[in-house]
Amino acid sequence: MAEFFTSHHFRSFLEAFNDPVWVVNPGLHLVYMNPAALEKFSLAAVRSVGRLCYQALFENHRPCPFCSLKQVFATGRAVHSTFTLLDTDGRNHVYALANFPCRGAGGQVEYLLAICVDKTEGADQFAEISRLQGLAAMGEYSAELTHEIRNPLNSIEIQMGLLQRMASRLPAATGEPFLKVVEVVRQESRRLNCLAADFLKIQKSRRLDLQECDVFAEVRKVVELVQEEAREAGIALRLEFGDSPALLRADAGKLQQAFLNLVKNAIEALIEAETAGAEIRISGRSGDDRIEVVVSDNGPGIPFARQAKIFDLFYTTKSFGTGIGLHLCRDIIRAHDGELSFVSDENGTVFTVTLPRLESGYE
């Protein structure tokens, strides 16, 4: 029984390790490296065994700054350490190094066994989790800050209204320049208020209240809301839905908000481009496993150089846009496990919303 665990068994055990393992003597010379260590350091056993460990492994001319080998030989206690090293793949890797004493029959430390484990993946995951937690905290803080910003903006709007009434009583020569300044401040205050309101909508876009609803019915409600605005701008709205409902479990209010953003975006683009014979077509198709809603216009299209950025937060191609609408729209559709896509050229732009027939969804 005493001969069961021999040096041969010990060597075969180490060679089965997937992590680099090496053994050094009190003079810090390598006496063994397992295959994983040879591969890791791109060494051959005949050219590494017998050399000083810091020369063979790291091509250093003096002991490594993080070295604890002499401490282990002196105290007989294992030492664990973590360090970062620029690896052959050009990335900084995080390694956990454990140095264990190997005692002889007399109890003295004759060899030291080192096990080096690459912890980079775990460290990257921890860093990503920390980053996401930080972003979540920043998002909550931003929402609170945005909410608080709206209060002084509303106060500014009220005070500017009072100033406007006071200035209207002044002689024209004095009052008109003053009124122009007041109007500029009111416009900028309203713009910031709209931006803050849209930002708060983003914070809530993925909180869904799922109930059975008819997608086509929600789109019809949107068309009713914007019909008068489109008519006054000389834009024809064409609704091309069949009589059959498109039922799924969804947040009806959120979907209405997304479709309203798409249609208003098309209206504003057509107005700004002063498109002759402006027209918006909204069509739908309901299949066994998904529902499609298509919003197309005959405007000038989105310049190709800008198409990759149109869903980016705060990016807009319009003179007075906030750059939140399309980002918010895509966020709502994705919250329903759907997708929002588009194609655009000089003949117009087509947005397609694809929604799966959800059996269940986000709570």
C-alpha positions in Angstrom: 0.0 0.0 0.0 2.9 2.4 0.7 4.1 2.1 -2.9 0.7 2.9 -4.4 1.4 6.6 -5.1 4.8 6.6 -6.9 6.6 9.3 -8.7 5.3 7.8 -12.0 1.7 8.1 -10.7 2.4 11.7 -9.6 3.8 12.6 -13.0 0.9 11.1 -14.9 -1.5 13.0 -12.6 0.2 16.3 -13.4 0.3 15.6 -17.2 -3.5 15.2 -17.2 -3.8 18.8 -16.0 -5.2 21.3 -18.6 -3.4 24.2 -16.7 0.3 24.8 -16.8 2.2 23.1 -14.0 6.0 23.1 -13.4 8.3 22.0 -10.6 11.5 23.8 -9.4 14.3 23.0 -7.0 15.7 25.3 -4.3 18.1 26.8 -6.8 15.0 27.8 -8.9 15.9 25.5 -11.7 13.1 23.8 -13.6 13.0 20.0 -13.0 9.6 19.3 -14.7 7.0 20.9 -16.9 3.7 19.3 -17.9 2.6 19.4 -21.6 0.2 22.3 -20.9 3.1 24.4 -19.5 5.3 23.5 -22.5 2.6 24.5 -24.9 1.7 27.7 -23.0 5.3 29.0 -23.0 6.1 27.5 -26.5 9.0 25.4 -25.0 10.5 22.0 -25.6 11.3 19.9 -22.5 14.9 19.4 -23.5 15.5 23.2 -23.8 13.7 24.2 -20.6 14.3 21.6 -17.9 17.5 22.5 -16.0 17.3 26.2 -16.7 16.4 28.9 -14.2 12.6 29.2 -14.2 12.4 33.0 -14.8 14.8 32.7 -17.8 13.0 29.7 -19.4 9.4 30.9 -18.8 9.6 34.7 -19.0 13.0 35.3 -20.6 14.0 37.5 -17.6 17.5 37.9 -16.5 16.6 38.2 -12.8 13.8 36.7 -10.6 10.3 37.9 -11.4 9.0 40.8 -9.3 6.0 38.8 -8.2 8.1 35.7 -7.3 7.3 33.9 -4.0 9.4 30.8 -4.6 12.1 31.5 -2.0 9.4 32.4 0.5 7.8 29.0 0.0 11.1 27.2 0.4 11.9 29.2 3.5 8.6 28.9 5.3 7.2 25.6 3.9 3.8 27.3 3.3 1.9 27.6 0.1 1.6 31.0 -1.5 -1.2 32.2 -3.8 -1.0 35.3 -6.0 -2.7 36.9 -8.9 -1.0 39.0 -11.6 -1.7 40.4 -15.1 0.6 39.6 -18.0 0.6 40.6 -21.7 0.2 37.3 -23.5 1.1 36.2 -27.0 -2.4 37.0 -28.2 -1.8 40.7 -27.5 -4.2 40.8 -24.6 -3.6 41.3 -20.9 -4.4 38.1 -19.2 -5.2 37.6 -15.5 -3.4 34.6 -13.9 -3.8 32.9 -10.6 -0.5 31.4 -9.5 -0.3 28.9 -6.6 3.1 27.7 -5.3 3.0 24.5 -3.2 5.9 23.0 -1.2 6.8 19.4 -1.8 8.5 17.9 1.3 11.0 15.1 1.3 11.2 12.1 3.8 13.0 14.3 6.4 10.2 17.0 6.2 12.3 19.6 4.4 11.0 21.3 1.3 12.9 19.7 -1.6 10.8 21.0 -4.5 8.1 23.5 -5.3 5.1 22.8 -7.5 3.6 25.8 -9.3 0.1 25.7 -10.9 -0.9 28.7 -13.1 -4.6 29.2 -14.0 -5.8 31.7 -16.6 -8.6 33.6 -15.0 -9.1 36.1 -17.8 -12.5 34.9 -18.9 -13.9 35.1 -15.3 -12.3 38.5 -14.8 -13.8 39.7 -18.1 -17.2 38.5 -17.0 -16.9 40.2 -13.7 -15.8 43.4 -15.4 -18.8 43.2 -17.7 -21.2 42.6 -14.8 -19.7 45.5 -13.0 -20.0 47.7 -16.1 -23.6 46.7 -16.6 -24.4 47.3 -12.9 -22.7 50.8 -13.3 -24.8 51.5 -16.4 -28.0 50.4 -14.6 -27.2 52.7 -11.7 -26.4 55.5 -14.1 -29.7 55.0 -15.9 -31.6 55.2 -12.7 -29.8 58.4 -11.7 -30.3 59.8 -15.1 -34.0 59.2 -14.9 -34.2 60.9 -11.5 -32.1 63.8 -12.8 -34.2 64.2 -15.9 -37.4 64.2 -13.8 -36.0 66.9 -11.6 -34.8 69.0 -14.6 -38.4 69.2 -15.9 -39.5 71.1 -12.8 -37.3 74.2 -13.4 -38.0 74.0 -17.1 -41.8 74.2 -16.4 -41.1 77.2 -14.2 -39.0 78.8 -16.9 -41.9 78.4 -19.3 -44.3 80.0 -16.9 -42.0 83.0 -16.2 -41.4 83.5 -19.9 -45.1 83.6 -20.5 -45.4 86.3 -17.8 -42.5 88.3 -19.4 -44.2 87.9 -22.8 -47.4 89.5 -21.5 -45.5 92.3 -19.8 -43.5 93.0 -22.9 -46.6 93.2 -25.1 -47.7 96.3 -23.2 -44.5 98.1 -24.0 -44.1 100.4 -27.1 -43.5 98.4 -30.3 -39.9 99.8 -30.7 -39.0 98.6 -27.2 -41.2 95.5 -26.9 -40.5 93.7 -30.2 -36.8 93.0 -29.6 -37.6 91.9 -26.1 -40.4 89.6 -27.3 -38.1 87.9 -29.8 -35.6 87.0 -27.0 -38.4 85.7 -24.8 -39.7 83.5 -27.7 -36.3 82.0 -28.3 -36.0 81.1 -24.6 -39.5 79.6 -24.6 -38.7 77.5 -27.7 -35.5 76.2 -26.3 -37.2 75.4 -22.9 -39.9 73.5 -24.7 -37.4 71.6 -26.8 -35.5 70.6 -23.6 -38.8 69.6 -22.0 -39.7 67.4 -24.9 -36.2 65.8 -24.8 -36.6 65.1 -21.1 -40.0 63.6 -21.6 -38.7 61.3 -24.5 -35.8 60.2 -22.3 -38.1 59.2 -19.5 -40.1 57.1 -22.0 -37.0 55.2 -22.9 -36.6 54.2 -19.2 -40.1 52.7 -19.3 -40.0 51.2 -22.8 -39.2 47.6 -21.7 -41.7 47.4 -18.8 -44.6 45.7 -20.5 -48.2 45.1 -19.4 -49.0 42.2 -21.6 -52.6 41.6 -22.6 -54.3 40.3 -25.7 -54.6 43.1 -28.3 -55.2 43.6 -32.0 -52.1 45.2 -33.5 -54.0 46.5 -36.6 -56.5 48.2 -34.3 -53.7 50.0 -32.4 -52.3 51.2 -35.7 -55.8 52.5 -36.7 -55.9 54.5 -33.5 -52.5 56.0 -34.4 -53.8 57.0 -37.8 -56.8 58.7 -36.2 -54.5 60.7 -34.0 -52.3 62.1 -36.8 -55.0 62.3 -39.6 -55.6 66.0 -39.1 -51.9 66.9 -38.8 -51.2 65.0 -42.1 -54.2 66.6 -43.9 -53.1 70.1 -42.9 -49.6 69.3 -44.2 -51.0 68.0 -47.5 -49.9 64.4 -46.8 -52.2 61.5 -47.9 -52.4 58.7 -45.3 -53.3 55.3 -46.9 -54.2 52.4 -44.6 -54.1 49.0 -46.2 -55.3 46.4 -43.7 -57.6 43.5 -44.2 -60.6 42.9 -42.1 -59.0 40.1 -40.1 -57.6 41.1 -36.7 -53.9 40.5 -35.8 -54.1 39.2 -32.2 -51.2 38.7 -29.9 -50.2 39.2 -26.2 -48.6 42.6 -26.1 -48.5 46.0 -24.4 -51.1 47.9 -26.5 -50.0 51.3 -25.2 -46.4 50.7 -25.9 -47.1 49.4 -29.4 -49.3 52.5 -30.1 -46.4 54.6 -29.0 -43.9 52.8 -31.3 -46.2 53.1 -34.4 -47.0 56.8 -33.5 -43.3 57.5 -33.6 -42.9 55.8 -37.0 -45.8 57.6 -38.6 -44.9 61.1 -37.1 -41.3 60.5 -38.1 -42.5 60.0 -41.7 -44.8 63.1 -41.5 -42.0 65.3 -40.2 -39.6 64.1 -42.9 -42.1 64.8 -45.7 -42.9 68.2 -44.3 -39.2 69.2 -44.0 -38.4 67.9 -47.5 -41.5 69.7 -48.9 -42.3 66.6 -50.9 -44.8 67.1 -53.7 -47.7 64.6 -53.7 -46.5 63.4 -50.2 -48.0 60.1 -49.2 -47.6 57.6 -46.4 -48.8 54.0 -46.8 -49.4 51.7 -43.8 -50.0 48.1 -44.6 -50.2 44.9 -42.5 -50.0 41.2 -42.9 -50.9 38.5 -40.3 -49.4 35.0 -40.6 -49.5 31.9 -38.4 -46.4 32.8 -36.5 -45.8 36.5 -37.0 -47.4 39.9 -37.8 -45.9 42.5 -40.0 -46.7 46.2 -40.2 -45.1 48.3 -43.0 -44.9 52.1 -42.9 -43.6 53.6 -46.2 -43.3 57.2 -47.5 -42.4 58.7 -50.9 -40.0 61.3 -49.4 -36.3 61.9 -50.4 -35.1 58.9 -48.3 -32.3 58.8 -45.7 -28.8 59.5 -47.0 -26.8 56.3 -47.2 -24.0 57.7 -45.1 -26.5 58.3 -42.2 -28.4 55.0 -42.4 -26.1 53.1 -40.0 -26.8 55.6 -37.3 -30.5 56.4 -37.4 -31.3 54.1 -34.4 -28.5 55.6 -32.3 -29.7 57.6 -29.3 -29.7 61.4 -29.9 -28.8 61.0 -33.6 -31.3 62.7 -35.9 -31.4 63.8 -39.6 -34.1 66.4 -39.0 -33.5 70.0 -38.2 -35.5 70.0 -35.0 -35.4 66.3 -34.1 -34.3 64.9 -30.7 -32.8 61.7 -31.9 -34.9 59.6 -29.4 -38.0 58.6 -31.4 -36.5 55.8 -33.6 -34.3 54.5 -30.8 -37.4 54.3 -28.5 -39.4 52.7 -31.2 -36.9 49.9 -31.8 -36.5 49.4 -28.0 -40.3 48.8 -27.7 -40.4 46.4 -30.6 -37.4 44.4 -29.3 -39.1 44.3 -25.9 -41.8 42.3 -27.6 -39.2 39.9 -29.2 -39.9 41.7 -32.5 -37.6 43.5 -34.9 -37.6 46.8 -36.7 -35.9 47.2 -40.0 -35.9 49.6 -42.9 -34.8 50.3 -46.5 -34.3 53.7 -48.0 -33.3 55.3 -51.2 -34.1 58.5 -53.2 -37.7 57.2 -53.8 -38.6 57.0 -50.2 -38.2 55.0 -46.9 -39.9 51.8 -45.8 -40.0 50.7 -42.1 -41.0 47.1 -41.3 -42.1 46.0 -37.9 -42.1 42.2 -37.4 -43.8 40.8 -34.2 -44.0 37.2 -33.2 -47.3 35.9 -31.9 -46.3 35.8 -28.3 -47.6 33.2 -26.0 -45.8 34.9 -23.1 -43.4 37.7 -22.7 -41.6 40.0 -20.4 -43.3 40.8 -17.1 
